[in-house]
Amino acid sequence: MQVVDIEHAVRVVREHCGPLQAPPRVVTSGNFATPTVLLAALVAELPEARLHALNAQSDLPVHDGVVPETTFVGPGFRRHPRLSYVPCRLSMVPRLFHGPLAPDVVVVHTTTPRDGQVSLGLEVNVLPAAIEAARERGALVVAQLNPRMPWTFGDAVLPVEDLDLGVEVDVPLTTHVARPPGEDARMIGARVAAEIGDGATLQAGIGEVPDATIAGVLERRGLKIWTEMFSDGVLTLEKAGALDRGTPVRTSFVFGSQELYDWVDDNPRVRMLRTETTNSPAAIAQQPAMTSINTALQVDLFDQANASRIDARIHSGFGGQTDFTVGASHSPGGRAFMALRSWHPKADVSTIVPLVDEPVTSFQHGAVVTDQGIAWMWGRDERTQARNLIEHAAHPSVRDDLWEEARALGLA
């Protein structure tokens, strides 16, 4: 790796992309770890580009010549008129970089070098695959070297030889402060938490329901974490003594408070793993009592969930929901919970519907949990599933209508 100033990096990238016949594909760190300072300078000098980032935030540089590209839509790309959404389960995204989404430039956010290595810090995810694909095809790999990035272990650690250029940029990391769960979320979280016993393995994501669930399991002991991402809830479990100290906390990316970042920094118990591992249904299935907690926009009477689209427009994407639903369902003692409010407050509609009219994100969950109760799905016939959803998950104001629709669908 050659450490250069930002102007030198811009010149090298521009010269590398100049002879390309198609607009270059720039793959970068997503979520809250995007190397915004370096990326903005590089993209500004490319008249055209495809910018690929997972869960892109609103600070990504997207000028008129940039096509935002992603397999999981974040607020920075959502509703963008030039959005290029590529449907794909998160576990399969790394394969795309060795095929149809081959990168021309990879821009990552890392620590400064240590003993001939750097760490990807908070965001491993699909980046190792992107870097490997870049190395195979002679593409450029450029790093924003930030002394504030936490040093994390596992697949986060890379030899400096994997990077062509490094630019030192000392900037604060983006933090996320979760709002306290609302009453509905607390009710849902409490119901899920009541089903989690000692020694379970958790997929602990971000949001009101996961946070409320974690608040309900602080008295458990021997809990394990196997997840695609985590936030401050895992630190809460650690402080409460709920985690199994003999098992690493395994994840692929992290975002949250500065306190969380300080905890993961140089912490050997936190193992950052590449997406192919964390989201492999086979690997998830090997975790004891694997408990996945996902959410959706709609669930229908056939237990099909739409978590991706609103009025036919892409809202997010598959993400890891399918991976964890399948993996948890195959785990010894594992269960896949679908947790959501019974009534969507913004759209002012029921989230339990007769039949989803959008592409299905996942199905065959262990149970659907709402503020109304738990509707058990696994092992029930389709009529019982529909009855459980109507009687235990749906909002009371729509139950009569759902019964009428259930009869029309042959479910009653």
C-alpha positions in Angstrom: 0.0 0.0 0.0 1.2 3.4 -0.9 0.1 6.2 1.5 -0.7 9.3 -0.6 -2.6 12.6 -0.2 -6.1 12.8 -1.4 -5.2 14.7 -4.6 -2.8 11.9 -5.6 -5.5 9.3 -5.0 -8.0 11.2 -7.1 -5.5 11.4 -10.0 -4.7 7.7 -9.9 -8.4 6.7 -9.8 -9.3 9.1 -12.6 -6.4 7.7 -14.8 -7.4 4.1 -13.9 -11.1 4.7 -14.9 -10.3 6.8 -18.0 -9.7 3.9 -20.5 -12.8 1.9 -19.3 -15.5 1.6 -22.0 -18.4 1.6 -19.5 -18.9 3.8 -16.4 -16.7 2.4 -13.6 -18.3 0.6 -10.8 -17.2 1.9 -7.4 -17.9 -0.4 -4.5 -17.7 1.2 -1.1 -18.4 0.6 2.6 -22.0 1.2 3.5 -24.1 1.7 6.7 -22.4 4.1 9.0 -18.8 3.3 7.9 -18.7 5.0 4.5 -15.4 6.8 3.9 -17.3 9.9 2.9 -14.3 12.4 2.7 -12.3 10.2 0.4 -15.2 8.9 -1.6 -16.7 12.4 -2.3 -13.3 13.5 -3.7 -13.0 10.5 -5.9 -16.6 10.4 -7.2 -16.5 14.1 -8.0 -13.8 13.6 -10.5 -15.7 10.7 -12.3 -18.1 12.1 -14.9 -20.0 8.8 -14.8 -20.0 6.0 -12.3 -22.1 3.3 -10.7 -21.8 3.7 -6.9 -22.5 0.5 -5.0 -23.2 0.6 -1.3 -25.3 -1.4 1.1 -27.8 0.6 3.2 -26.4 3.9 2.0 -26.9 6.8 4.3 -27.8 10.3 3.2 -24.3 11.7 3.1 -23.1 9.7 0.0 -22.0 11.8 -2.9 -24.3 11.3 -5.9 -23.9 13.8 -8.7 -25.9 13.7 -11.9 -23.6 11.2 -13.6 -23.8 8.7 -10.7 -26.1 5.7 -10.8 -26.8 4.6 -7.2 -26.6 0.8 -7.1 -27.4 -1.6 -4.2 -28.8 -4.9 -3.1 -30.2 -3.2 0.1 -31.7 0.3 -0.2 -30.9 2.7 2.6 -32.1 6.3 3.1 -29.4 7.8 0.9 -30.6 5.9 -2.2 -34.3 5.4 -1.4 -36.6 6.9 -4.0 -33.6 8.1 -6.1 -34.8 8.4 -9.8 -31.7 6.6 -11.1 -31.6 3.8 -8.5 -30.4 0.5 -9.7 -31.7 -2.1 -7.3 -30.3 -5.7 -7.6 -32.5 -8.2 -5.8 -30.3 -10.6 -3.8 -30.2 -12.3 -0.5 -27.4 -10.8 1.5 -25.5 -14.2 1.8 -25.3 -14.2 -2.0 -24.1 -10.7 -2.6 -20.4 -11.5 -2.4 -20.8 -13.7 -5.4 -22.0 -10.8 -7.5 -18.7 -9.1 -7.3 -17.0 -12.0 -9.0 -19.7 -11.9 -11.8 -22.2 -9.3 -12.9 -21.2 -6.6 -10.4 -17.5 -6.8 -10.8 -15.8 -3.7 -9.2 -13.4 -1.3 -10.9 -12.6 0.6 -7.7 -13.2 -0.4 -4.1 -13.1 2.3 -1.5 -13.0 1.2 2.1 -12.8 2.8 5.6 -10.1 1.3 7.8 -7.8 1.8 10.7 -4.3 3.1 10.2 -1.8 0.4 9.6 -0.4 -1.8 12.5 2.3 -4.4 12.0 1.7 -4.5 8.3 -2.1 -4.8 8.6 -5.2 -2.7 8.8 -8.7 -3.5 10.1 -12.0 -2.8 8.4 -13.3 -1.9 11.9 -17.0 -1.5 12.0 -17.9 -2.7 8.6 -16.7 -6.1 7.2 -19.9 -7.3 5.5 -19.4 -7.9 1.7 -16.1 -5.9 1.5 -13.6 -8.8 1.7 -15.3 -10.3 -1.4 -15.2 -7.0 -3.2 -11.5 -6.6 -2.4 -10.8 -10.1 -3.6 -12.7 -9.5 -6.8 -10.8 -6.3 -7.4 -7.4 -8.0 -6.9 -8.4 -10.7 -9.4 -9.2 -8.3 -12.1 -6.6 -5.6 -11.6 -9.0 -3.1 -10.1 -8.0 -0.5 -7.6 -8.5 -0.8 -3.8 -8.3 2.6 -1.9 -8.6 3.0 1.8 -9.5 6.0 4.0 -7.1 5.4 6.9 -8.8 6.8 10.0 -7.1 6.7 13.4 -10.5 6.8 15.1 -11.7 3.6 13.5 -11.9 0.8 16.1 -9.5 -2.2 15.5 -11.6 -5.3 15.2 -10.5 -8.9 14.6 -11.5 -11.8 12.5 -12.2 -11.2 8.8 -11.8 -7.4 9.4 -8.0 -7.8 9.4 -6.3 -7.3 6.0 -2.6 -7.2 5.0 -1.7 -3.8 3.7 -0.7 -5.5 0.4 -4.4 -5.9 -0.3 -4.7 -2.1 -0.7 -3.2 -0.1 -3.5 -3.5 3.4 -1.9 -4.2 4.7 1.5 -5.2 8.3 2.4 -5.0 9.4 6.0 -8.2 11.1 7.1 -8.9 11.9 10.8 -12.6 12.3 11.1 -15.2 11.3 13.8 -17.2 8.2 13.1 -20.9 8.4 12.6 -22.8 7.3 15.7 -26.4 6.2 16.1 -28.5 6.9 19.2 -31.6 4.7 19.4 -34.8 6.2 20.6 -36.6 4.4 23.5 -39.0 1.7 22.4 -42.6 2.8 22.2 -45.4 1.0 24.1 -46.2 -1.3 21.1 -42.6 -2.3 20.7 -42.2 -3.0 24.4 -45.2 -5.3 24.3 -43.9 -7.2 21.3 -40.4 -7.4 22.7 -41.7 -8.7 26.0 -43.6 -11.5 24.2 -40.5 -12.5 22.2 -38.3 -12.3 25.2 -40.5 -14.6 27.2 -39.8 -17.3 24.6 -36.0 -17.0 24.9 -34.3 -19.3 27.4 -30.8 -19.5 28.9 -28.1 -20.4 26.4 -30.0 -19.2 23.3 -28.2 -17.7 20.3 -29.6 -14.3 19.2 -29.8 -12.5 16.0 -29.8 -9.0 17.6 -30.4 -6.3 15.0 -31.3 -2.7 15.4 -34.7 -1.1 16.1 -37.3 -0.7 18.7 -38.4 -4.4 18.8 -34.9 -5.9 19.1 -34.0 -3.3 21.8 -37.2 -4.1 23.7 -36.5 -7.8 23.4 -33.0 -7.4 24.7 -34.4 -5.5 27.7 -36.5 -8.5 28.5 -33.6 -11.1 28.5 -31.1 -9.3 30.8 -31.7 -11.9 33.5 -30.9 -14.8 31.1 -27.4 -16.4 31.2 -25.2 -18.0 28.7 -26.7 -16.1 25.7 -24.7 -16.1 22.5 -24.7 -13.7 19.5 -24.6 -14.7 15.9 -26.0 -11.9 13.8 -25.3 -9.9 10.6 -25.1 -6.7 12.7 -25.5 -5.4 16.2 -25.9 -2.1 18.0 -25.8 -1.0 21.7 -28.2 -3.8 22.8 -25.3 -6.3 22.8 -23.3 -4.0 25.1 -26.4 -3.9 27.4 -26.4 -7.7 27.5 -22.6 -7.7 28.3 -23.0 -5.3 31.2 -25.9 -7.4 32.6 -23.7 -10.5 32.5 -26.2 -12.2 30.2 -23.6 -13.2 27.5 -21.6 -16.4 27.5 -18.1 -15.1 28.1 -16.6 -18.2 26.5 -18.2 -17.7 23.1 -17.1 -14.8 20.8 -19.7 -12.2 19.8 -20.0 -12.8 16.1 -21.2 -10.2 13.6 -20.5 -8.7 10.2 -21.0 -5.0 10.9 -21.6 -2.7 13.8 -23.1 0.7 14.4 -24.2 2.6 17.5 -22.8 4.9 20.1 -19.2 5.9 20.7 -19.3 3.8 23.9 -20.1 0.8 21.7 -17.2 1.6 19.4 -14.9 1.9 22.4 -16.0 -1.5 23.6 -15.4 -3.3 20.3 -12.0 -1.6 19.8 -9.2 -4.2 20.3 -11.8 -6.5 21.9 -10.8 -10.1 21.1 -14.3 -11.4 22.1 -15.8 -9.5 19.1 -15.3 -11.5 15.9 -16.1 -9.7 12.7 -17.0 -12.2 10.0 -17.6 -11.8 6.3 -21.2 -12.0 5.1 -20.7 -15.4 3.5 -20.2 -16.8 7.0 -22.6 -14.8 9.1 -25.5 -15.1 6.7 -24.9 -18.6 5.6 -28.1 -20.5 6.5 -26.0 -23.6 7.1 -23.8 -21.8 9.5 -26.8 -20.2 11.2 -28.4 -23.6 11.6 -25.4 -24.8 13.6 -25.9 -22.3 16.3 -27.7 -23.7 19.4 -31.3 -22.5 19.9 -30.8 -19.9 17.2 -33.4 -17.2 17.6 -33.9 -14.8 14.8 -36.1 -11.7 15.2 -37.1 -9.9 12.0 -39.8 -7.5 11.0 -41.9 -6.8 7.9 -44.3 -4.3 6.4 -47.0 -6.9 5.9 -47.7 -10.5 6.8 -50.6 -12.4 5.1 -52.8 -15.2 6.1 -50.5 -17.7 4.4 -47.6 -16.5 6.6 -45.9 -14.7 3.7 -44.0 -11.5 4.7 -43.3 -8.4 2.6 -40.4 -6.5 4.1 -39.1 -4.9 0.9 -41.7 -2.9 -1.1 -44.4 -0.2 -0.6 -46.8 0.4 -3.5 -44.5 -1.6 -5.8 -41.6 0.7 -5.0 -38.5 -0.8 -3.5 -38.1 0.3 0.2 -35.2 -1.9 1.4 -34.6 -5.4 0.0 -34.1 -8.9 1.1 -31.2 -8.2 3.4 -30.5 -11.1 5.7 -34.1 -11.9 6.6 -34.4 -15.0 4.4 -31.0 -16.2 5.4 -31.8 -16.0 9.1 -35.4 -17.2 8.8 -34.2 -20.4 7.1 -31.1 -20.9 9.3 -32.9 -20.4 12.6 -35.7 -22.8 11.5 -33.1 -25.5 11.0 -31.2 -24.9 14.2 -31.6 -27.4 17.1 -34.2 -25.6 19.3 -34.1 -22.6 17.0 -37.1 -20.4 16.1 -37.7 -17.6 13.6 -39.9 -14.8 14.9 -41.6 -12.3 12.7 -42.3 -9.3 14.9 -44.3 -6.2 13.8 -47.0 -3.9 15.0 -50.5 -5.0 14.2 -51.3 -1.6 12.8 -49.0 0.6 10.7 -49.1 4.0 12.3 -47.9 6.0 9.3 -50.0 4.3 6.6 -52.9 3.8 9.0 -53.5 0.3 7.8 -53.4 -3.2 9.2 -50.1 -5.1 8.8 -51.9 -8.4 8.8 -53.5 -8.7 5.3 -55.4 -11.4 3.5 -52.8 -11.7 0.7 -49.6 -9.7 0.2 -49.7 -7.9 -3.2 -45.9 -7.3 -3.2 -43.0 -9.7 -3.8 -42.6 -12.0 -0.8 -39.4 -11.5 1.3 -39.8 -14.5 3.6 -42.2 -17.2 4.7 -42.7 -20.2 7.0 -41.8 -18.3 10.3 -41.9 -20.0 13.7 -44.3 -17.4 15.0 -45.7 -13.9 14.1 -45.6 -11.6 17.1 -47.5 -8.3 17.4 -48.8 -6.1 20.1 -51.9 -8.2 20.1 -50.2 -11.5 20.9 -48.3 -14.5 19.4 -49.6 -16.4 16.4 -47.8 -19.7 16.2 -47.1 -20.9 12.7 -44.7 -23.8 12.7 -46.3 -27.2 12.5 -49.8 -25.8 12.1 -51.9 -26.4 9.0 -52.8 -23.4 6.9 -56.2 -23.0 8.3 -54.8 -23.0 11.9 -52.1 -20.5 10.8 -54.7 -18.2 9.4 -56.9 -18.5 12.5 -53.9 -17.8 14.8 -53.0 -14.7 12.8 -56.5 -13.3 12.9 -57.2 -14.1 16.5 -53.8 -13.4 18.1 -51.8 -11.1 15.8 -54.3 -8.9 13.8 -55.7 -5.7 15.1 -59.3 -6.2 16.5 -60.7 -3.6 14.1 -59.9 -5.8 11.0 -60.6 -9.3 12.3 -64.1 -9.5 10.9 -62.8 -8.4 7.4 -59.9 -10.9 7.6 -62.3 -13.8 8.5 -64.4 -12.9 5.4 -61.2 -12.9 3.2 -60.1 -16.1 4.9 -63.3 -17.8 3.8 -62.8 -16.5 0.2 -59.3 -18.0 0.2 -60.5 -21.3 1.5 -58.7 -20.8 4.9 -61.9 -20.9 7.0 
